[in-house]
Amino acid sequence: MDISLVIPLFNEEESLSPLYEWITKVMTANGFSYEILFIDDGSADGSWSVISSLNKSNPEIVKGIRFRRNYGKSAALYCGFQAAQGDVVITMDADLQDSPDEIPELYRMIKEDGYDLVSGWKQKRYDNALTKNLPSKLFNATARRVTGIQLHDMNCGLKAYRKEVVKNIEVFSEMHRYIPYLAKNAGFNKIGEKVVQHRKREFGSSKFGLNRFVNGYLDLMTLWFLNKFGKQPMHFFGLVGSLMFFIGLVAVVVVAGMKLYALSKGVPAMLIGVNPYFHIAILMMILGCMLFLAGFLGELIIRNSTSRNDYLIGERLG
């Protein structure tokens, strides 16, 4: 099979039939063998009824997965990736803002140009400039800085992947925003970008609010930390803990030394027990011990994990 289309959706019943017809037209014109995987993320409208109707009319092409409740886009993509069978997997949103006319070129870039992943770039957008465009630019600038991946629109829903990519990454929580970074961390380094058309929403309303930028920043920091120290937590916690303990120990010695020096000179001095610097030093020593212990426990957990070396092998012959 040439292409698997993975389409997560939430309350998009009006757009599903037009999207299906548009996809069918493009695929037929280009002679692709394909499947369409609609992932219904707990819709409360008639989305599943539309998907069921499309499946009955063309069961070999249209397939569906329905969640019992709304779990989020990452969960939908994860299930879609697990079920996908095509050599190239293409994701797009179900709201008709992504154009299926982009599919042939995305497919060509994967198969002929040899990209592992191609991300869409909605260079010209029709969203609200203040509430979406400006925060999106700041978000993507931060993502480029942290990940080292020079994409203008990392969170674009229209992406194409080699099959091996989606089978070797795990999309969880709200990490769908950083799939290129997940792919890079899994060893898939040939990541490209294509300018794609952005269309105005025809039906319904956006399912994402401003809170996605706050959550996106926190998720980015999580991914960065896991990539840097996920396999060696002692390298972070042990180092920071040791530094804090050492600084606290030096501070205690200095406070005690100052007290002894004052006594030797017969000068009145503050009791060590009421000196605020002494308590701050002790707190640093305690926190240092706790961080060191956290790193040690992290190492024990990782070393006893049965999947600790699953990421090592990319391909095998014989």
FENBELMO-V122064 format. One record per backbone hydrogen bond with DSSP energy under -1.0 kcal/mol. NH is the residue of the N-H (numbers start at 1). CO is the residue of the C=O. If there is no record, write none. Layout:
# FENBELMO-V122064
nh->NH co->CO
nh->NH co->CO
This chain:
# FENBELMO-V122064
nh->3 co->33
nh->4 co->88
nh->5 co->35
nh->6 co->90
nh->7 co->37
nh->9 co->39
nh->19 co->15
nh->20 co->16
nh->21 co->17
nh->22 co->18
nh->23 co->19
nh->24 co->20
nh->25 co->21
nh->26 co->22
nh->27 co->23
nh->28 co->24
nh->29 co->25
nh->30 co->26
nh->32 co->27
nh->35 co->3
nh->36 co->61
nh->37 co->5
nh->38 co->63
nh->39 co->7
nh->40 co->65
nh->41 co->9
nh->42 co->40
nh->50 co->46
nh->51 co->47
nh->52 co->48
nh->53 co->49
nh->54 co->50
nh->55 co->51
nh->56 co->52
nh->57 co->53
nh->58 co->54
nh->61 co->58
nh->62 co->58
nh->63 co->36
nh->65 co->38
nh->67 co->40
nh->76 co->72
nh->77 co->73
nh->78 co->74
nh->79 co->75
nh->80 co->76
nh->81 co->77
nh->82 co->78
nh->83 co->79
nh->84 co->80
nh->87 co->1
nh->88 co->2
nh->89 co->161
nh->90 co->4
nh->91 co->159
nh->92 co->6
nh->102 co->99
nh->103 co->100
nh->106 co->102
nh->107 co->103
nh->108 co->104
nh->109 co->105
nh->110 co->106
nh->111 co->107
nh->112 co->108
nh->113 co->108
nh->115 co->109
nh->116 co->190
nh->117 co->190
nh->118 co->160
nh->119 co->192
nh->120 co->158
nh->121 co->194
nh->123 co->121
nh->132 co->128
nh->133 co->128
nh->134 co->129
nh->136 co->132
nh->137 co->133
nh->138 co->134
nh->139 co->135
nh->140 co->136
nh->141 co->137
nh->142 co->138
nh->143 co->139
nh->144 co->140
nh->145 co->141
nh->146 co->142
nh->147 co->143
nh->148 co->144
nh->151 co->149
nh->156 co->153
nh->159 co->91
nh->160 co->118
nh->161 co->89
nh->162 co->116
nh->163 co->87
nh->165 co->162
nh->166 co->162
nh->167 co->163
nh->168 co->165
nh->175 co->172
nh->177 co->174
nh->178 co->175
nh->179 co->176
nh->182 co->178
nh->183 co->179
nh->184 co->180
nh->185 co->181
nh->186 co->182
nh->187 co->184
nh->188 co->183
nh->191 co->189
nh->192 co->117
nh->194 co->119
nh->196 co->121
nh->199 co->97
nh->212 co->209
nh->213 co->210
nh->215 co->211
nh->216 co->212
nh->217 co->213
nh->218 co->214
nh->219 co->215
nh->220 co->216
nh->221 co->217
nh->222 co->218
nh->223 co->219
nh->224 co->220
nh->225 co->221
nh->226 co->222
nh->227 co->223
nh->228 co->224
nh->229 co->225
nh->230 co->226
nh->235 co->232
nh->236 co->233
nh->237 co->233
nh->238 co->234
nh->240 co->236
nh->241 co->237
nh->242 co->238
nh->243 co->239
nh->244 co->240
nh->245 co->241
nh->246 co->242
nh->247 co->243
nh->248 co->244
nh->249 co->245
nh->250 co->246
nh->251 co->247
nh->252 co->248
nh->253 co->249
nh->254 co->250
nh->255 co->251
nh->256 co->252
nh->257 co->253
nh->258 co->254
nh->259 co->255
nh->260 co->256
nh->261 co->257
nh->262 co->258
nh->263 co->259
nh->264 co->260
nh->265 co->261
nh->267 co->262
nh->274 co->271
nh->275 co->272
nh->279 co->275
nh->280 co->276
nh->281 co->277
nh->282 co->278
nh->283 co->279
nh->284 co->280
nh->285 co->281
nh->286 co->282
nh->287 co->283
nh->288 co->284
nh->289 co->285
nh->290 co->286
nh->291 co->287
nh->292 co->288
nh->293 co->289
nh->294 co->290
nh->295 co->291
nh->296 co->292
nh->297 co->293
nh->298 co->294
nh->299 co->295
nh->300 co->296
nh->301 co->297
nh->302 co->298
nh->303 co->299
nh->304 co->300
nh->305 co->302
nh->308 co->305
nh->310 co->307
nh->312 co->309
